[in-house]
Amino acid sequence: MKTMVATKRKSDLLHGYVLANVFFEPSTRTMCSFDAAMKRLGGDVISISESNSSAKKGETIEDTVRCLQCYCDLLVMRHPVKGTAAKAAAAASKPVINAGDGVGEHPTQALLDLFTIVAAHPRAVSTNEGVNLDALTLTLLGDLKNGRTVHSLAHLVTRLAKPPTLYLVAPAALSMPDAICDEVQRCGVQLKVSEDLTAALPSADVLYVTRVQKERFATEAEYEAVKGSYVIDNAMLKGAKKDMILLHPLPRVDEIAAEVDDDPRALYFEQMENGMYVRMALLALVMGADLSKL
């Protein structure tokens, strides 16, 4: 997909198909990249948000989906309540892609994260037998309790042929849910846990930073207690490996200083670009497109 965009800009692979972008929670990258992905493949997009939908009148998610699927061929959904994407999929007769469900999951983000790691890290290996990351330590940092991106990424690494060591760094109040840690260990992934970034950083091959998600806290005081727990700046990165890669699902607040953007290890904007290519591939596969026509 990346090569096609670079050489042809656009394809007719999904010409005649319509995607419904259904976003009941704010989004920049996910919404726009799905929109661009569909259009790069020759399809069309209709977009709806909570503010301009009948959800404002009390319509259920099931009824919303049953109506929208009358106008499209597949739906992409983001919702602030965990489990809503699964409810939508159960009600729909057309494909539904989860674009983030509250503090639950963000599966397509995990796919683009893995794509970026494999493409960018010299010790990441991808073959016909699967993805081999066992030479790497993947360090997840920040709000691991509420961060749906890290939940999905942790699930995804358990499915790799050879997973990385997973190092979880977070304040105690923002630690990874026990159920996910249990799954990771049950699948044989080596797991390390710490609150100390300076202790974890020297072994990190991939540092995946997340923001503290203010919108998930019940009170301002609870947020202020953990806000700014970790900050990645040039001084901090002096303790990191030269070939480490730095990722972030974005948006960032204050957890990565702007000065870091010029560091060659900072790949979060490349990571976001990869999101469009990965979502293009996903849309094509879901719709059963003939990839030989690219």
C-alpha positions as CSV (number, residue, x, y, z in Angstrom):
1,M,0.0,0.0,0.0
2,K,2.8,2.4,0.9
3,T,4.5,1.8,-2.5
4,M,1.1,2.2,-4.3
5,V,0.5,5.6,-2.6
6,A,4.1,6.7,-3.4
7,T,3.9,5.8,-7.1
8,K,0.2,6.0,-8.1
9,R,-1.3,8.1,-5.2
10,K,-4.7,6.3,-5.6
11,S,-6.2,3.0,-6.7
12,D,-9.7,1.9,-7.7
13,L,-9.5,-1.3,-5.6
14,L,-12.6,-0.4,-3.5
15,H,-14.4,1.7,-6.1
16,G,-18.1,1.6,-5.5
17,Y,-17.8,0.7,-1.8
18,V,-18.8,3.1,1.0
19,L,-17.3,3.2,4.5
20,A,-19.2,4.7,7.4
21,N,-16.9,6.4,9.9
22,V,-18.9,6.4,13.2
23,F,-17.0,8.3,15.8
24,F,-18.7,9.1,19.2
25,E,-15.4,10.2,20.7
26,P,-12.9,12.7,19.4
27,S,-10.3,11.5,17.0
28,T,-7.7,13.1,14.6
29,R,-5.4,10.3,13.4
30,T,-7.7,7.2,13.5
31,M,-10.7,9.0,11.9
32,C,-8.7,10.8,9.2
33,S,-6.5,7.8,8.4
34,F,-9.5,5.5,7.8
35,D,-11.1,8.3,5.7
36,A,-7.9,8.7,3.7
37,A,-7.4,4.9,3.5
38,M,-10.8,4.4,1.9
39,K,-10.4,7.3,-0.5
40,R,-6.9,6.2,-1.5
41,L,-8.5,2.9,-2.5
42,G,-11.2,4.6,-4.6
43,G,-14.0,4.2,-2.1
44,D,-16.3,6.8,-0.5
45,V,-16.9,7.8,3.1
46,I,-19.8,9.0,5.1
47,S,-19.0,10.4,8.6
48,I,-21.1,10.7,11.7
49,S,-20.5,11.8,15.3
50,E,-22.5,11.8,18.4
51,S,-23.3,15.5,18.0
52,N,-25.0,15.0,14.6
53,S,-26.6,11.6,15.2
54,S,-29.8,10.4,16.8
55,A,-27.8,9.2,19.7
56,K,-28.5,12.7,21.1
57,K,-32.1,11.7,21.1
58,G,-31.6,8.4,22.9
59,E,-31.2,6.0,20.0
60,T,-29.4,2.8,20.9
61,I,-26.1,1.8,19.4
62,E,-27.8,-1.2,17.9
63,D,-30.4,0.9,16.1
64,T,-27.8,3.3,14.9
65,V,-25.7,0.5,13.3
66,R,-28.7,-1.2,11.8
67,C,-29.7,2.1,10.1
68,L,-26.2,3.1,9.0
69,Q,-25.4,-0.3,7.4
70,C,-28.3,0.5,5.0
71,Y,-26.0,3.1,3.4
72,C,-22.6,1.5,3.5
73,D,-20.6,-1.6,3.1
74,L,-18.7,-1.6,6.3
75,L,-18.5,0.5,9.5
76,V,-15.6,1.9,11.6
77,M,-16.7,2.7,15.1
78,R,-15.2,4.6,18.1
79,H,-17.1,4.9,21.3
80,P,-16.3,6.0,24.9
81,V,-17.8,2.9,26.4
82,K,-15.8,-0.3,26.6
83,G,-17.5,-3.2,24.7
84,T,-19.6,-1.0,22.4
85,A,-17.8,-2.1,19.3
86,A,-18.7,-5.7,20.1
87,K,-22.3,-4.8,20.7
88,A,-22.4,-3.0,17.3
89,A,-20.8,-6.0,15.5
90,A,-23.4,-8.3,17.1
91,A,-26.2,-6.1,15.8
92,A,-24.8,-5.6,12.3
93,S,-24.9,-7.8,9.2
94,K,-21.9,-5.9,7.7
95,P,-18.3,-5.7,9.0
96,V,-17.6,-3.5,12.0
97,I,-14.0,-2.4,12.8
98,N,-13.3,-1.3,16.3
99,A,-11.5,2.1,16.2
100,G,-11.3,2.3,20.0
101,D,-13.9,1.5,22.7
102,G,-13.3,3.5,25.9
103,V,-10.6,1.9,28.0
104,G,-11.0,-1.4,26.2
105,E,-9.2,-2.0,23.0
106,H,-7.7,-0.3,19.9
107,P,-6.9,-3.2,17.6
108,T,-5.9,-1.3,14.4
109,Q,-3.5,0.9,16.4
110,A,-1.8,-2.3,17.6
111,L,-1.4,-3.5,14.0
112,L,0.2,-0.2,12.9
113,D,2.4,-0.3,15.9
114,L,3.7,-3.7,15.1
115,F,4.1,-2.8,11.4
116,T,6.3,0.2,12.5
117,I,8.4,-1.9,14.9
118,V,9.1,-4.6,12.3
119,A,9.8,-2.0,9.6
120,A,12.0,0.2,11.7
121,H,14.0,-1.9,14.2
122,P,17.1,-3.7,12.8
123,R,16.6,-6.7,15.1
124,A,12.9,-7.3,14.3
125,V,12.4,-10.1,11.9
126,S,9.4,-11.0,9.7
127,T,9.2,-14.2,7.7
128,N,6.6,-16.5,6.2
129,E,6.7,-18.3,9.5
130,G,5.7,-15.2,11.4
131,V,7.1,-12.2,13.3
132,N,10.1,-12.7,15.5
133,L,10.8,-10.0,18.1
134,D,12.4,-12.2,20.8
135,A,15.7,-10.2,20.5
136,L,13.8,-7.1,21.7
137,T,12.4,-5.6,24.9
138,L,9.2,-3.7,24.3
139,T,8.7,-1.1,27.1
140,L,5.3,0.3,27.6
141,L,5.2,3.5,29.6
142,G,2.6,5.7,31.2
143,D,-1.1,5.2,31.6
144,L,-1.3,1.4,31.1
145,K,-4.6,1.2,33.1
146,N,-6.7,3.4,30.7
147,G,-4.6,3.2,27.5
148,R,-6.5,1.0,25.1
149,T,-3.6,1.1,22.6
150,V,-1.3,-0.7,25.1
151,H,-4.0,-3.2,25.9
152,S,-4.3,-4.2,22.3
153,L,-0.5,-4.2,21.7
154,A,0.0,-6.5,24.7
155,H,-2.7,-8.8,23.4
156,L,-1.1,-8.8,19.9
157,V,2.5,-9.7,21.0
158,T,1.1,-12.9,22.6
159,R,0.2,-14.0,19.1
160,L,3.6,-13.5,17.6
161,A,5.7,-16.5,16.6
162,K,8.4,-15.2,18.9
163,P,7.3,-12.3,21.1
164,P,9.5,-9.7,22.8
165,T,10.1,-9.3,26.5
166,L,7.4,-6.9,27.7
167,Y,8.5,-4.3,30.3
168,L,5.6,-2.4,31.9
169,V,6.5,0.9,33.5
170,A,3.7,2.9,35.2
171,P,2.7,4.5,38.5
172,A,0.9,1.9,40.7
173,A,-2.4,3.8,40.2
174,L,-2.0,3.4,36.4
175,S,-0.7,-0.2,36.1
176,M,-1.7,-2.6,33.4
177,P,-5.0,-4.5,34.3
178,D,-4.3,-7.8,36.0
179,A,-6.3,-9.8,33.4
180,I,-4.0,-8.6,30.6
181,C,-0.8,-9.3,32.6
182,D,-2.2,-12.8,33.4
183,E,-2.8,-13.5,29.7
184,V,0.6,-12.3,28.7
185,Q,2.3,-14.6,31.2
186,R,0.0,-17.5,30.4
187,C,1.1,-17.2,26.7
188,G,4.7,-17.5,27.7
189,V,5.7,-13.8,27.2
190,Q,8.5,-12.7,29.6
191,L,7.0,-9.9,31.7
192,K,8.8,-7.3,33.8
193,V,7.1,-4.5,35.9
194,S,8.5,-1.4,37.4
195,E,7.6,2.2,38.4
196,D,11.1,3.4,37.7
197,L,11.8,4.5,34.1
198,T,15.5,5.2,34.7
199,A,15.9,1.5,35.7
200,A,13.9,0.3,32.7
201,L,15.2,2.6,30.0
202,P,18.7,1.1,29.3
203,S,17.2,-2.3,28.3
204,A,14.4,-0.8,26.1
205,D,14.6,-1.5,22.3
206,V,11.2,0.0,21.7
207,L,9.9,2.6,24.1
208,Y,6.1,3.1,23.7
209,V,5.0,6.2,25.5
210,T,1.4,7.0,26.4
211,R,-0.3,10.1,27.8
212,V,-2.1,10.1,31.1
213,Q,-5.7,10.1,29.9
214,K,-7.4,13.0,31.8
215,E,-10.8,12.1,30.3
216,R,-10.8,8.8,32.2
217,F,-10.5,10.2,35.7
218,A,-13.4,10.8,38.0
219,T,-11.9,13.9,39.6
220,E,-9.3,16.5,38.7
221,A,-7.5,15.7,41.9
222,E,-7.0,12.1,40.8
223,Y,-5.6,13.2,37.5
224,E,-3.2,15.8,39.1
225,A,-1.8,13.1,41.3
226,V,-0.3,11.2,38.4
227,K,0.0,13.9,35.7
228,G,3.5,14.3,34.5
229,S,4.7,11.0,36.1
230,Y,7.2,10.5,33.3
231,V,8.7,13.0,30.8
232,I,10.9,11.9,27.8
233,D,13.3,14.7,26.9
234,N,16.8,14.8,25.4
235,A,18.5,14.4,28.8
236,M,16.4,11.3,29.6
237,L,17.3,9.8,26.2
238,K,21.0,9.9,26.9
239,G,20.3,6.7,28.9
240,A,18.7,4.9,26.0
241,K,20.2,2.6,23.4
242,K,21.4,4.2,20.2
243,D,19.1,2.0,18.1
244,M,16.1,2.2,20.3
245,I,12.9,3.4,18.6
246,L,10.5,5.8,20.3
247,L,6.8,5.4,19.6
248,H,3.6,7.2,20.9
249,P,0.0,6.7,19.7
250,L,-0.6,10.4,20.0
251,P,-1.9,12.9,21.0
252,R,0.8,13.8,23.4
253,V,0.4,16.3,26.2
254,D,3.7,16.8,28.1
255,E,5.1,13.3,28.2
256,I,7.5,13.8,25.3
257,A,9.2,17.1,25.0
258,A,9.1,18.8,21.5
259,E,12.9,18.8,21.5
260,V,12.8,15.1,21.1
261,D,11.2,15.3,17.7
262,D,14.6,15.9,16.0
263,D,16.0,12.7,17.5
264,P,16.3,10.0,14.8
265,R,14.9,7.5,17.3
266,A,11.6,9.4,17.5
267,L,9.3,7.7,15.0
268,Y,5.9,8.6,16.2
269,F,5.0,10.7,13.1
270,E,6.2,7.9,10.8
271,Q,4.1,5.6,13.0
272,M,1.0,7.7,12.3
273,E,1.6,7.7,8.6
274,N,1.9,3.9,8.7
275,G,-1.6,3.9,10.2
276,M,-3.1,4.9,6.8
277,Y,-1.2,2.1,5.0
278,V,-2.1,-0.5,7.5
279,R,-5.8,0.5,7.5
280,M,-5.8,0.5,3.7
281,A,-4.6,-3.1,3.8
282,L,-7.2,-4.0,6.4
283,L,-10.1,-2.4,4.5
284,A,-9.0,-4.3,1.3
285,L,-8.8,-7.6,3.2
286,V,-12.2,-7.1,5.0
287,M,-13.9,-6.3,1.7
288,G,-12.2,-9.3,-0.1
289,A,-10.6,-7.1,-2.7
290,D,-8.3,-8.6,-5.4
291,L,-4.9,-7.3,-4.3
292,S,-3.4,-8.2,-7.6
293,K,-5.2,-5.2,-9.1
294,L,-3.2,-2.7,-7.1
